[in-house]
């Protein structure tokens, strides 16, 4: 894993409002090439809003977002995918009336390397054997955990340079959460740059290179993820200790 690479994502002075309510109040954040960076915080802290701003799903009221050194403010989501930025949203967003295999193939719609796509599909089936067993099943009939697996597989098959994961463990059983984090750690080891928004602070910080804590629309703490795990303030507020 590379941790001293060039900046893949740089957020500076980011502000986002919903009507008259300032949800994000001036966030600075950086993800370098090869890193797994996590953004943790309580419900309503502004984490998901920040992700929506990065991916063009929510308008920015102030500040800027640079992806690979170029501003992406106002760039639509489909264009960002072409540039190598993919997101697994909170709520998964799978295509319910398509099969598992068709959903995975949709992840490759910008690619034309048929052999490479097939290899990546098989690789994802290796990560998630349960999906392989149900390849011809409609995605809408899957459990929440299986849908999360599918959404991750679909995003990885797009071969992103930066993968954004928004609350991948939400609502899942402990065994499913462990499987999801196992894959997150594996793709990070392979060199994929990841920004992870997660309520399970312990698992997120254990997996990450660096962490940011968000509270009431502001980043209140940042640093080495392993050191943050040992920080008394983090332990008291987010680890229940």
N, C-alpha and C positions, 0 to 999 in steps of 0.2 A: 504494500500500500504506500503510495506517495503522499507525503503530508507537507512538502515544502514546494509544491508546484505553483504555477501562476494562478491568479484569481480566476475562478470559473464564474462565480456570481458575487457581485458587490452591490449591496443595498445601502444607500446613504440618505439619511433624513426622511425616510419614508413615512408619509402620513396618508391615511385612508379614512374617509368619513361615510357614515350611513345617515343620510339626512343631516341633522344638526349634531349628531353624535360622532365624536372623534374616536374611532375604534383602534387606530394605530397612530401613535403620537410623535413619531420621529425616530424610527428604528434604523440602526446601523448594524450590518451583518455581512460577513464574508464567508464564502465557501471556496477553498482552493482545490485545484485539480487533484483527484485521488482521495480526497477526504470524505469521511462520513461525519457530517455535522448534524447535531440534533438541536431542536428548538422545543424546550419544555415549558410548561406553565399550566395553571388551572384553567378550567372552562371559562370562556369569555375573556381570556387574556389578550386575544388578537392574533393568535397563531394561524388559524385557518384564513383569516382575512389577509394576513401577510402572504400566504401561499396563493390566494386568489389574485392578489395584486401582481405577484411575480408572473403568473400565467395569463395575465390579461383578462381575467374574469371579473375583476373589480377595478374601477378607475382610481388612479392615484391623485390625491389632492396636492401633494407636495413631495419633493425628493426625487430620487432617480434609482433605477435598477439597471445595472450593467451585466450583461451576459457575455462572457469572453471578451470583455473590454468595450462592448458596444451597447448603447442604451436600447432597452426593449420596451420602454414606456409607450403604451398605445399599440404595441404589436399584437395582432390577434393570435389566439391559441394555436390555430392550425399552422400558422407561419412559424411559431416557436417550435412546434414538433419537427418541422422541416429542418430547423437549425440544431436539432438534437436535444431539446428540452422536453421531457415527458413527465407527466404527473399521474399518480394514482390518487384520486380524490377521496375525501371522506365520503362514505356512502358507495364507493366502488365504481358505479357507473358502467356496469357490464351491460351487454346487449342481451336482454332476457329471452328474446325469441330466436336467438341464434344458438347453435350448439357451442360447446366448449371449444372444439377445434376451430369453428368459424370465428369465434371471438379472438382466439389467438392469432389467426390469420389476419384479422383486421388490424392487429398491431403492426403488421408488416406491409400495410397498403402503400407506403411510400417506397418500399423496396422492390427490386425486380430480380434479385439473385435467388432464384428458386431453390437451388441446393442449399444455400446458406440459411434460407428461411426454414426449410425442412429440418436442418441440423439444430436450429435454435428452438423449434417446436419440440423436438425430441429431448433437447437439453432441459427445457422447462418441464416436460413430462418426467424427467429424471429428478428434478427438484420436487415436483408435486405429483407423486405416483397416483394419488387419488383422482387427479384430473385425467390421467391417462385411462384409468378404469372407466371413466364416464365420458370419454371424448365425444361421443355422439349424442349425449344428453343435452337438453335445452338448459342454457345457463340460468334461466329464471327458476329452475327447480332445485338449484344447489342451496346448501346451507350458507349462512353468512361467512363462515370461515373458508369454505370452498370458493365462494365468490371473491373473497379477498385474494386468495391464491391466484385465481384466474385474472383478476385485474392487474396484479403484479406481473404475472407471466406475459400478459398482453403488452404492458408497458416496456418490459425488458426486451421483448422481441422487436420493438421499434429501434433497438440499438441506440439508446440515448447516450449523450455525453454527460448529461446531468439528469438524475432521477429524483423527483420530488415525491415524498410519501407523506400523506396527510392522515394521521391517526390510524395506521394499519392494524393496530391491535384492538380497536374499539369494538366492544360487544362480542368479542370472541372468547371461546373457552381457553383455559390455561394451556392445554396441549396444542391448540391452534396458534396461540400467541407464540409459543416456543418455536413452532415450525416456521412461522413468518419471520421471526428474528434470526433463525438459523439461515434462511435464505438471504436476508438483509446483510448479515455478516459475510456470507459467501460471496455475494456480488461485489461487496466492498473490497474484499481481499483480492478479487480479480481486477480491481482498479477502477470500477465504475464510481463516479462521484455522486454522492447521495446527500440530500437535505431531508432530514426526517423530523416531522412534527409528531409529537407523541405525548400522551398523558401518562404512560407508564415510565416514569422518570428513571427508575432503576435500570430497567432493561435498555432504555435508550442510551443512557450514559455508559453502561457497560459495553455497548456495541460501538459507540462513537469515538471519533478522534477528539473533537472539541464540542462544547455545548454552549448554548445560550439559554438564559432564563427570561421569560417574558411575563410581565405582570401589568395589568391595566393599560395595555397598549404600548408599553415601554420595555426595552431590554434592561433588566436590572442587574444582571450578572453574566459573565462569560469567562471561558477559560478551558483548560485541559479537562476533558471529560472525566478522567480517572480522579483527578484532584477534586473536581466538583462533587464526585460521589462521596468524598470524605469531608466535604465542607459542612460544618454543623448547621449553617443556615439552610442549605439545600436539604440536608437530612431531615431537619425539623419540618420544613414547609412541604417537601415533595416526596419524601421517602417514609413518612409516618414514624420518625424516630425522635 
